[in-house]
Amino acid sequence: MKLESRLTADGRVAVLKLAGRFDAYEAEVVRDWFFNQLPDGPYRVVANLAEVIFIDSTGLAVLVDGLKRCRQRKGDLHLCSLSETVRVIFELTRLDTAFAIFSEEAAAISAHS
């Protein structure tokens, strides 16, 4: 799994871009980011999943934990750019009702305003 993160130009939103398989073998990297590397501040995060080719229950659990962490700190976690395969998994698990999901990164960032 490849993970890149950056803050938006105004510093209000952290963008987490993931690529590859998001499964039990790779989930710890993302969990570590949410719990140890997420910048201090408003805890507004956009996870761009455009390049995630697979997600399993462990990956989903990490995102749910990240969502809880953000919301406990008066922020939120938005998802964007889900491939059809990943979107179907969110729909089957009904997690599409728990997350705000956007087709584009810019829309997900704007929704945090």
C-alpha positions in Angstrom: 0.0 0.0 0.0 1.2 3.5 -0.8 0.1 6.3 1.4 0.6 10.0 0.8 -0.7 12.9 2.9 -0.8 16.6 2.6 -2.7 19.6 4.0 -4.7 21.8 1.7 -3.3 25.2 1.0 -5.3 26.8 3.8 -4.3 24.1 6.2 -7.9 23.3 7.1 -8.1 19.8 5.6 -5.7 16.8 5.6 -5.8 14.8 2.4 -4.9 11.1 2.7 -4.3 9.4 -0.7 -4.1 5.6 -0.7 -3.1 3.3 -3.4 -3.0 -0.5 -3.8 -4.6 -3.2 -1.6 -6.1 -2.0 1.7 -6.2 -5.2 3.6 -5.1 -6.8 6.9 -1.5 -6.8 5.8 -1.4 -3.1 4.9 -4.0 -1.6 7.3 -1.5 -0.8 10.1 0.1 1.9 8.1 -3.2 3.8 7.7 -4.2 3.1 11.4 -0.8 4.6 12.4 -1.5 7.7 10.3 -4.9 8.3 12.0 -3.6 7.8 15.5 0.0 9.0 15.4 0.6 11.2 12.3 -2.7 13.0 11.7 -1.8 16.7 12.0 -3.2 18.4 15.1 -6.0 20.8 14.4 -9.6 20.5 13.2 -9.4 16.8 12.3 -11.0 17.3 8.9 -9.8 14.6 6.6 -10.4 13.5 3.0 -9.4 10.0 2.1 -8.9 9.7 -1.6 -9.4 6.0 -2.6 -9.1 6.4 -6.3 -6.1 4.0 -6.5 -7.3 1.5 -4.0 -7.9 -1.7 -5.9 -9.2 -3.8 -3.0 -10.4 -3.3 0.6 -11.2 -5.9 3.1 -12.9 -5.9 6.5 -9.8 -4.8 8.3 -9.4 -1.8 5.9 -13.0 -0.9 6.5 -12.5 -1.1 10.3 -9.5 1.2 10.1 -11.6 3.8 8.2 -14.4 3.5 10.7 -11.9 4.0 13.5 -10.5 7.0 11.7 -14.0 8.4 11.3 -14.7 8.0 15.0 -11.3 9.7 15.9 -12.1 12.7 13.6 -15.6 13.1 14.9 -14.5 12.8 18.6 -12.4 15.9 17.8 -15.2 17.8 16.2 -14.0 17.0 12.7 -15.1 14.5 10.0 -13.7 12.0 7.5 -14.9 12.2 3.9 -14.2 9.6 1.3 -13.7 10.4 -2.4 -13.0 8.8 -5.8 -14.0 5.2 -5.0 -13.6 2.7 -7.8 -16.6 0.7 -8.7 -15.2 -2.4 -6.9 -14.6 -0.5 -3.6 -17.9 1.4 -3.9 -19.7 -2.0 -4.1 -18.0 -3.1 -0.9 -19.2 0.0 0.9 -22.7 -0.5 -0.3 -22.8 -4.2 0.6 -21.6 -3.4 4.1 -23.9 -0.4 4.3 -21.0 1.8 5.3 -21.9 4.1 2.4 -24.5 5.5 4.9 -21.9 6.1 7.6 -19.5 8.1 5.4 -19.9 11.2 3.2 -18.7 9.9 -0.1 -17.8 12.2 -3.0 -16.9 11.5 -6.6 -14.1 14.1 -6.6 -11.5 15.2 -4.1 -12.3 18.9 -4.6 -15.9 18.3 -3.7 -15.0 16.4 -0.6 -12.6 19.2 0.5 -15.2 21.8 -0.1 -17.8 19.9 2.0 -15.6 20.5 5.0 -16.0 24.2 4.8 
